[in-house]
Amino acid sequence: MNTPLDLLCIGECMVELRGRPGAQDPRPMALSFGGDSANVAIYLAHYGAAGSSVRTHYLTAVGEDRYSGEMLDWLNRHHVGTESVSRITGKTAGMYLIEVDDHGERSFVYYRGQSAARQLFTDATPDAEEAIDGADWVYLSGISVAILTEAARAVLYRRLDSLRARGGKVVFDTNYRPVLWSGTAEARNVVTEVLRRTDLALPTCEDEQELFGDKDEHATVDRLQDLGIGEIAVKLGHRGVYVADGGDRTYIPAVTVAALDTTAAGDSFNAGYLYRKICGATAVEAARAGVEVAAAVVAHPGAIIEPHHLPPMPGCKVRL
C-alpha cells in the first residue's frame, strides 16, 4: 500500500527585492519572496504536486505584517503546506535586496534584524517541534540553524534525534554564510552538530573549503563519512557534482547552459536530487536529476522559475 510521505523544509523565507546595479537604471525593483530552504520546498512541491505521493511542508515563523501574509499565500500557491508556521506579534518578515550583473552573478544586502524566523523553536513558535514529529524527511541548511538561538538549536537537535530514532531522514546543506555567525569556530561547531544527525549531505565544495579548510571534494567526503554520513553529493559548480554512496564515488558532469541568473542553482539541485532519492533512485540517478533541474533554473531569471521550464520527472509512489 502506498502511503503519502511528508517532507518538511525548515528555515527562513524572506521578502526579495530584485534589481540591477546602478542608480541610473530607471526600472523599479521587483518584489517577490525567497530563501534557500523555501526555494527547495517550492521545487520539491512542484514535482510532488505532479502526481506523486510526496507532500512538502515549510516550517518558519513570520510576522503579522502585510508581506508576511503575502509570503504565506505565495508558498501555498506553490503547493507548499504552511500549517505549522507561527505568526509573531511585533516581528516582521526578513528582507534582502539582490542585484544580478551581466554575467548572471549575484550580490545581496540583508535586513533581518526583526525577522520572526529567528524565534523558531522558542516559546513563540509552539507548533515547531510537533511539525518535525509529523515528518518523514526533514531538510535544513546552515542558514536554517545560523539564525537560531543556542537554546533553540538544542531543541532542534533533540527533535532530529527523535526523528531519526523512528526511521526518519535528515538532509542537510551546509550553505555557509559567514555574516550570519559570530565567527568561524561557532559555525564549525554548530554545523558539525547537525552533520552528526545527517543521513544525506548536499554541501557545496567552496563552502566546505571556507568553513572547514577542506583541500578538495575528496577531503570533504572523507570528513563527512567519518561523521557517519552514508550519502553525500558535493556541488562543484561548473564542474558538476561529486557523489559518494557508501564506498562508491562518482563524478556527474554539469549540464552546459548559458547562465542568465545563478540564484537558487544549489537549491534547485538539492530539490531535484532529493525528489528522485525519495522516489527510490540511486545516488547517481538523483544527482543527474539535480543537475538537470539546476541547469533549467540558471537559464532563467529569478530563484523560482515557471514550472513548464523545468525538466520532467517521473511521478513516484512512495512505499514506506
Buried (B, 14 or more C-beta within 10 A) or exposed (E): EEEEBBBBBBBBBBBBBBBEEEEEEEEEEEEBBBBBBBBBBBBBBBBBBBEBBBBBBBBBBBBEBEBBBBBBEBBBEBBBBBEBBBBBEEBBBBBBBBBBEEEBEBEEEBBBEBBBBBBBBBEBBEEBBEBBEEBBBBBBBBBBBBBBEEEBBEBBBEBBEEBBEEEBBBBBBBBBBEEBBEEBEEBBEBBBBBBBBBBBBBBBBEBBBBBBEBEEBEBBBEBBBEEEBBBBBBBBEEBBBBBBBEEEBBBBEBBEEEBBBBBBBBBBBBBBBBBBBBBEBBBBBBBBBBBBBBBBBBBBBBBBBEBEEBEEBEBBBBEE
